[in-house]
Amino acid sequence: MKEAKFVLLNQPRPNKAMPSASTIASVLTEAFAAAPVLQISDLRDRFQLSTAKTYALARQLEAEGKLINVGSKWHKVFQKGTL
């Protein structure tokens, strides 16, 4: 028998590539206009990235000063930094 492969069509597929700088700026501006703080799940949904890539993007944006972690090391809650 052949192996069956199931795909959930109602869920968006994660992007394979990291978003561009202009995309990041526009998405973060829109997100912070809607809410004063963001969590990893919010970033994952808005950028449609996998969880691992979302954490990598969050680390990068923290290092650049675009996000400020006001939560703990294990439960990240971000405020807007300098965009």
N, C-alpha and C positions, 0 to 999 in steps of 0.2 A: 504494500500500500504506500502511496505517496503521503508525505507529510503535509498536513494542512497548515496554512499560514493565515492567521486572522489579523485583520487590521480594523481598529476602531475608527470609523469615518467621521464620527461626531466630535472627535477631539483633535485640536490642531497639532500638527507635527512640530517638534522642536526644530528650530533653525540649526543648521550645521555650522554656519559661520558667525563670528562675532559681529555685532552691528557697527556701523561706521560712526565716527565722531558726531556728525550732524544728526544722525538718527538718535544717538544717545541723548544729545542735548534736547532735541524736540520731545522725545518720549519722557524724559525727566521733568521738563518744564510742564508738560501736560499732566503728569502724574502728581506733581507737587501742587498744581492748581486745584486738583480734586481732593487731596488729602495732605495734612501737614507732615505726616510721617509715613514711611514705607517699610515693608518687611520683604524678606527674600521672596516669599510667595507672590507678592505684588510685582516685584521686578520680573520674576519668571513668567508671570501671566502677560505682562505688558510687552516684554521683549520676545516672548515665546522661545525661550532657551531651555535646555535641560537644566536640572538642578546643579550639576557640577559646573556648567558654564556660567550659570547665574552667580554662584559663589565666586568664581574667578573674575567675573565682570565687577562684582561688588568690591572685591579686594583692589582691583585696578582703580575703580572710581574713588575708593577711600584714599588710596595713595596719592591720587591726583587732587584730592580735596573737594571733589564734586559731591561726595556723600560724607556725612558725619554720623558715626555710629553712636547713638545715645542709649542703646540697649547694653546687653552684656556681651561677653565674648561668644557665648553659646546661643544667645537669642538676640539676633541683630535687629535693631530698629534704627532706621536711617532718617536723618533730617537733611534738608537741602544745604549743600555746601555752595561753593562758588561755581557757577555754570558759566 
